[in-house]
């Protein structure tokens, strides 16, 4: 008894004992747990966030912008199963797959329990050398799960507690005031955790089929190195080598990172950005199909891509500008006008941001400026 008490006190003083890990567990739709920890995907103790055994992190070349939040993405597959490679859409994940996305920020020097001051930075999430996220430097906001059942995918939003030890199911969503600190100053914003129904606004890419699906893990998005594997091979190569991916023969579409000028041409980078941030609605079968604006990566750059296209039922969202994309004239293009607004009646995308993505806008502006031609 004394020995057990001594060990407990020693662990408390030294912080050397990790929290007890649950095995990853698939919960049925009628038994969704209130606590994120019951899934056994992520483990947090207020000091560090860790991935459970068998949970694999991944990253995308071009991410959806969410008020400068950093995003830690993971996937867990049931034992003995594999995802199936598909070149032109998201991977086909087996029943029982749990995909997680944890939104977090780096704490600013002025951070306190009463001041949600965080760093505004255009960068990716990264784990430390011990494969942990240091919660002394970062604050967790929410973790969204996508779970594949026999009936299809289900989206579940969990919000982290102040102690940073667990997250709790918030079907109705949540909102939090934040202050983003950068060299240019402070931007106050309201970070929105979407409710379960709003998740479908992005994840139902075919509004006639009404089928929720992952939108990030596509071949071109995953075709990139990732340090988790300890080598320079792509995530796809490593998934295949580790029996997580079937039918991959080593040839995948080029990965384009909108923020990296060395990853592709200006047009390719602009198209990658628009695909990741807009095409879940603006595609031939998406919720915004009536707009006749198709921004999916494989769409031709023509009138349906917005070039010299007049707006359709956009109301004051047009800003009295004549065309969605006016070649050579970003200040007369509706696309730029809507990206530079935070008014919900004007802003695009409609969900997922309450701030302006200055770096993303700059790429789209530069691309439009480079286009030749006239809409006369």
C-alpha positions as CSV (number, residue, x, y, z in Angstrom):
1,X,0.0,0.0,0.0
2,X,2.8,2.4,1.0
3,X,4.7,1.5,-2.3
4,X,1.6,2.3,-4.4
5,X,1.1,5.6,-2.6
6,X,4.7,6.5,-3.1
7,X,4.5,5.8,-6.8
8,X,1.4,7.8,-7.1
9,X,3.0,10.8,-5.4
10,X,6.1,10.5,-7.5
11,X,4.2,10.4,-10.7
12,X,2.3,13.5,-9.6
13,X,5.5,15.4,-8.7
14,X,7.4,14.4,-11.8
15,X,4.6,14.3,-14.3
16,X,6.2,11.1,-15.7
17,X,3.2,8.8,-15.7
18,X,1.0,8.9,-18.9
19,X,-2.8,8.7,-18.5
20,X,-4.3,5.3,-18.9
21,X,-5.0,4.6,-22.5
22,X,-8.2,3.1,-23.7
23,X,-8.2,0.9,-26.8
24,X,-9.8,2.6,-29.8
25,X,-13.4,1.7,-29.6
26,X,-16.1,1.9,-32.3
27,X,-19.4,3.0,-30.7
28,X,-22.7,2.2,-32.5
29,X,-24.9,5.1,-33.6
30,X,-27.4,4.6,-30.7
31,X,-24.6,4.6,-28.1
32,X,-22.5,7.6,-29.0
33,X,-20.5,8.6,-25.9
34,X,-20.5,12.1,-24.3
35,X,-16.8,12.0,-23.8
36,X,-14.2,12.0,-26.6
37,X,-11.9,9.9,-24.5
38,X,-14.4,7.0,-24.7
39,X,-13.4,6.5,-28.3
40,X,-9.8,5.9,-27.4
41,X,-8.5,7.9,-30.3
42,X,-6.7,10.7,-28.5
43,X,-5.4,10.8,-25.0
44,X,-5.0,14.1,-23.1
45,X,-3.9,14.9,-19.5
46,X,-3.8,18.7,-19.5
47,X,0.0,18.6,-20.3
48,X,0.1,16.7,-23.6
49,X,-2.2,15.4,-26.3
50,X,-1.1,11.9,-27.6
51,X,-2.4,9.6,-30.2
52,X,-3.5,6.1,-29.1
53,X,-1.9,2.9,-30.4
54,X,-2.9,2.2,-34.0
55,X,-4.0,5.8,-34.6
56,X,-2.2,7.4,-37.6
57,X,-1.8,11.2,-38.2
58,X,-2.0,12.6,-41.6
59,X,-1.8,15.9,-43.3
60,X,-3.1,17.5,-46.5
61,X,-1.4,19.6,-49.1
62,X,-4.1,22.3,-49.1
63,X,-6.3,22.6,-46.1
64,X,-9.7,24.2,-45.6
65,X,-9.2,27.6,-43.8
66,X,-10.8,27.8,-40.4
67,X,-9.9,31.1,-38.7
68,X,-6.2,30.3,-38.7
69,X,-6.7,27.2,-36.5
70,X,-4.1,24.5,-36.6
71,X,-5.4,21.0,-37.4
72,X,-4.2,17.7,-36.2
73,X,-5.8,15.0,-38.4
74,X,-5.8,11.3,-37.6
75,X,-7.3,8.1,-39.0
76,X,-8.0,4.8,-37.3
77,X,-9.0,1.6,-39.1
78,X,-10.4,-1.5,-37.5
79,X,-7.8,-4.3,-37.2
80,X,-7.4,-6.3,-40.5
81,X,-9.0,-3.6,-42.7
82,X,-7.6,-1.3,-45.3
83,X,-8.7,1.8,-47.2
84,X,-8.9,1.4,-51.0
85,X,-7.1,3.8,-53.2
86,X,-9.1,5.9,-55.6
87,X,-7.3,8.5,-57.8
88,X,-10.2,10.9,-58.6
89,X,-12.0,11.2,-55.2
90,X,-11.4,10.5,-51.5
91,X,-10.1,7.1,-50.5
92,X,-12.7,4.4,-49.8
93,X,-12.5,3.8,-46.1
94,X,-13.9,0.6,-44.5
95,X,-16.8,0.4,-42.2
96,X,-15.6,1.2,-38.7
97,X,-13.1,3.9,-39.7
98,X,-12.8,6.8,-37.3
99,X,-11.3,10.1,-38.8
100,X,-10.5,12.9,-36.4
101,X,-9.6,16.5,-36.8
102,X,-8.5,18.5,-33.7
103,X,-8.6,22.3,-34.0
104,X,-6.1,24.1,-31.8
105,X,-4.1,27.3,-31.5
106,X,-0.7,28.3,-30.2
107,X,-1.1,30.3,-27.0
108,X,0.0,33.9,-27.2
109,X,2.3,35.4,-24.5
110,X,-0.8,37.3,-23.2
111,X,-2.8,34.1,-22.9
112,X,-4.8,33.6,-19.7
113,X,-7.9,31.8,-18.5
114,X,-9.8,35.0,-19.1
115,X,-8.1,36.1,-22.4
116,X,-8.3,33.7,-25.3
117,X,-5.3,35.3,-27.0
118,X,-3.8,33.0,-29.6
119,X,-1.2,33.3,-32.3
120,X,-2.3,34.0,-35.9
121,X,0.0,32.0,-38.1
122,X,-0.3,30.4,-41.5
123,X,1.3,27.0,-40.8
124,X,0.5,23.4,-40.1
125,X,0.1,21.5,-36.9
126,X,3.1,19.5,-35.8
127,X,3.9,17.1,-33.0
128,X,7.1,17.3,-30.9
129,X,10.0,14.8,-31.1
130,X,8.0,12.5,-28.7
131,X,5.0,12.5,-31.0
132,X,2.9,14.7,-28.6
133,X,1.2,18.0,-28.8
134,X,2.5,20.2,-26.0
135,X,-0.6,21.7,-24.2
136,X,1.6,24.2,-22.4
137,X,2.1,25.9,-25.8
138,X,-1.2,25.0,-27.4
139,X,-4.9,25.2,-26.5
140,X,-7.4,22.6,-27.8
141,X,-10.7,24.0,-29.0
142,X,-12.6,21.1,-30.6
143,X,-12.3,17.7,-32.2
144,X,-14.6,16.6,-35.0
145,X,-15.1,12.9,-35.7
146,X,-16.2,11.3,-38.9
147,X,-17.3,7.7,-38.3
148,X,-18.2,5.2,-41.0
149,X,-21.1,2.9,-40.2
150,X,-22.9,0.5,-42.4
151,X,-25.5,3.2,-43.1
152,X,-22.9,5.8,-44.0
153,X,-20.7,8.4,-42.4
154,X,-21.7,10.3,-39.2
155,X,-20.2,13.6,-38.0
156,X,-19.7,14.3,-34.3
157,X,-18.4,17.6,-32.8
158,X,-16.6,17.5,-29.4
159,X,-15.6,20.6,-27.5
160,X,-12.5,20.5,-25.2
161,X,-12.8,21.5,-21.5
162,X,-10.8,24.2,-19.8
163,X,-8.6,21.6,-18.1
164,X,-7.6,20.2,-21.5
165,X,-8.2,16.7,-20.3
166,X,-11.3,15.7,-22.4
167,X,-13.8,16.9,-24.9
168,X,-17.6,16.6,-24.7
169,X,-20.2,16.0,-27.4
170,X,-21.9,19.2,-28.5
171,X,-24.5,18.2,-31.1
172,X,-25.8,21.8,-31.1
173,X,-22.4,23.3,-31.7
174,X,-20.6,26.0,-29.8
175,X,-19.1,29.5,-30.1
176,X,-16.0,31.0,-28.5
177,X,-14.6,34.5,-28.6
178,X,-10.9,34.5,-29.6
179,X,-8.3,37.2,-30.3
180,X,-5.8,36.4,-33.0
181,X,-2.4,38.1,-32.5
182,X,-0.1,38.8,-35.4
183,X,2.6,41.3,-36.4
184,X,-0.2,43.4,-37.9
185,X,-2.2,43.6,-34.7
186,X,-5.1,41.9,-33.1
187,X,-8.2,40.4,-34.8
188,X,-11.1,39.6,-32.6
189,X,-13.3,36.8,-33.9
190,X,-16.0,34.3,-32.9
191,X,-14.8,30.8,-33.5
192,X,-17.8,28.6,-34.4
193,X,-18.0,24.9,-33.7
194,X,-20.6,23.7,-36.2
195,X,-23.6,21.6,-35.1
196,X,-24.0,18.1,-36.4
197,X,-26.3,19.3,-39.2
198,X,-23.9,22.1,-40.4
199,X,-21.2,19.5,-40.8
200,X,-23.3,18.2,-43.7
201,X,-23.0,21.6,-45.3
202,X,-19.4,20.7,-46.4
203,X,-19.4,16.9,-46.2
204,X,-22.4,16.3,-48.4
205,X,-20.8,17.1,-51.7
206,X,-23.6,15.6,-53.8
207,X,-26.8,17.1,-52.6
208,X,-29.1,14.8,-54.6
209,X,-27.4,11.7,-53.0
210,X,-27.5,13.3,-49.5
211,X,-24.5,11.1,-48.6
212,X,-22.0,12.5,-46.1
213,X,-18.3,11.7,-46.9
214,X,-14.8,12.8,-46.1
215,X,-13.6,15.6,-48.3
216,X,-9.9,16.0,-47.4
217,X,-8.2,12.6,-47.8
218,X,-7.9,12.5,-51.6
219,X,-5.0,11.2,-53.6
220,X,-3.6,14.6,-54.6
221,X,-4.1,15.9,-51.0
222,X,-2.2,12.9,-49.4
223,X,0.6,12.8,-51.9
224,X,3.2,14.4,-49.7
225,X,5.9,13.5,-47.2
226,X,5.1,13.3,-43.5
227,X,7.6,13.0,-40.7
228,X,5.6,10.5,-38.7
229,X,7.0,7.7,-40.9
230,X,10.6,8.8,-40.5
231,X,11.4,8.8,-44.3
232,X,10.8,11.0,-47.4
233,X,8.2,8.7,-49.0
234,X,4.7,10.0,-49.5
235,X,1.9,9.3,-47.1
236,X,0.3,7.1,-49.7
237,X,3.5,5.0,-50.1
238,X,3.7,4.7,-46.3
239,X,0.0,3.8,-45.9
240,X,0.4,1.1,-48.5
241,X,3.7,-0.2,-47.0
242,X,2.0,-0.4,-43.5
243,X,-1.1,-2.3,-44.9
244,X,-3.5,0.7,-44.4
245,X,-4.1,1.2,-48.1
246,X,-5.0,-1.3,-50.9
247,X,-4.7,-1.0,-54.7
248,X,-2.1,1.7,-54.7
249,X,0.5,1.1,-57.3
250,X,2.8,4.0,-56.5
251,X,1.5,6.6,-59.0
252,X,-0.6,9.4,-57.7
253,X,-1.7,12.9,-58.9
254,X,0.8,15.7,-58.0
255,X,0.2,17.3,-54.7
256,X,-0.3,21.0,-54.9
257,X,0.1,23.3,-51.9
258,X,-1.5,26.6,-52.4
259,X,0.9,28.3,-50.1
260,X,4.1,27.0,-51.7
261,X,5.2,28.6,-55.0
262,X,7.5,25.7,-55.7
263,X,4.6,23.1,-55.6
264,X,2.9,24.3,-58.8
265,X,2.1,27.1,-61.1
266,X,0.1,30.1,-59.8
267,X,-3.0,28.7,-61.5
268,X,-2.6,25.3,-60.0
269,X,-2.2,26.8,-56.5
270,X,-5.2,29.0,-56.9
271,X,-7.2,26.0,-58.2
272,X,-6.0,23.9,-55.2
273,X,-7.2,26.6,-52.8
274,X,-10.6,26.9,-54.4
275,X,-11.1,23.1,-54.5
276,X,-10.3,22.8,-50.8
277,X,-12.3,25.8,-49.7
278,X,-15.2,26.0,-52.1
279,X,-15.7,23.0,-54.3
280,X,-17.6,20.9,-51.7
281,X,-20.5,23.2,-52.6
282,X,-19.4,24.6,-55.9
283,X,-19.3,21.5,-58.1
284,X,-21.7,20.1,-60.6
285,X,-23.6,18.1,-58.0
286,X,-23.0,20.2,-54.9
287,X,-25.4,22.3,-52.8
288,X,-24.5,25.4,-54.9
289,X,-25.0,23.7,-58.2
290,X,-27.7,26.3,-59.1
291,X,-25.0,29.0,-59.1
292,X,-23.4,27.3,-62.2
293,X,-20.0,27.9,-60.6
294,X,-17.8,24.8,-60.6
295,X,-14.6,25.1,-58.7
296,X,-13.5,21.5,-58.4
297,X,-9.9,20.7,-59.2
298,X,-10.7,19.0,-62.5
299,X,-13.1,21.6,-63.8
300,X,-12.1,23.5,-66.9
301,X,-11.1,27.1,-66.4
302,X,-13.9,28.6,-68.4
303,X,-17.2,30.4,-67.8
304,X,-18.4,27.8,-65.4
305,X,-15.2,28.4,-63.4
306,X,-16.3,32.0,-63.1
307,X,-14.4,33.5,-66.0
308,X,-16.6,36.4,-67.2
309,X,-19.7,34.7,-65.6
310,X,-22.5,36.9,-64.4
311,X,-23.8,36.1,-60.9
312,X,-26.9,34.0,-60.3
313,X,-29.3,34.9,-57.4
314,X,-26.4,36.3,-55.3
315,X,-28.2,39.4,-54.0
316,X,-26.0,42.0,-52.4
317,X,-23.3,39.3,-52.3
318,X,-22.2,40.6,-55.8
319,X,-21.0,43.9,-54.4
320,X,-22.3,45.4,-57.7
321,X,-19.4,43.7,-59.5
322,X,-20.2,42.4,-63.0
323,X,-18.5,39.0,-63.1
324,X,-17.5,36.2,-60.7
325,X,-13.9,36.3,-62.1
326,X,-13.0,39.4,-64.2
327,X,-9.7,38.6,-65.9
328,X,-7.0,41.1,-64.9
329,X,-9.4,42.9,-62.5
330,X,-9.6,41.3,-59.0
331,X,-11.2,44.5,-57.6
332,X,-14.1,44.0,-60.0
333,X,-14.4,40.2,-59.4
334,X,-17.2,38.9,-57.1
335,X,-15.1,36.0,-56.0
336,X,-12.6,38.4,-54.3
337,X,-15.4,40.6,-52.9
338,X,-16.9,37.6,-51.1
339,X,-13.6,36.3,-49.8
340,X,-12.8,39.7,-48.3
341,X,-16.0,39.9,-46.3
342,X,-17.1,38.5,-43.0
343,X,-20.7,39.6,-43.2
344,X,-22.6,36.2,-43.3
345,X,-24.9,37.5,-46.1
346,X,-21.9,38.1,-48.3
347,X,-18.9,36.0,-47.1
348,X,-17.8,32.8,-48.9
349,X,-17.4,30.2,-47.8
350,X,-20.6,30.5,-45.7
351,X,-19.4,28.3,-42.9
352,X,-16.1,27.8,-41.1
353,X,-14.7,31.3,-40.8
354,X,-15.4,34.6,-39.2
355,X,-12.1,36.2,-40.3
356,X,-10.5,37.0,-43.6
357,X,-7.8,34.6,-44.9
358,X,-5.4,37.3,-46.1
359,X,-2.9,34.9,-47.6
360,X,-5.5,33.0,-49.4
361,X,-7.1,36.1,-50.8
362,X,-3.7,37.3,-52.0
363,X,-3.2,34.1,-54.0
364,X,-6.6,34.4,-55.7
365,X,-6.1,38.1,-56.3
366,X,-2.7,37.4,-57.9
367,X,-4.1,34.7,-60.1
368,X,-7.0,36.8,-61.3
369,X,-4.6,39.7,-62.1
370,X,-2.5,37.3,-64.2
371,X,-5.5,36.3,-66.4
372,X,-5.7,37.8,-69.9
373,X,-8.8,38.7,-71.8
374,X,-11.8,40.9,-71.6
375,X,-15.4,40.2,-70.8
376,X,-16.8,42.7,-73.2
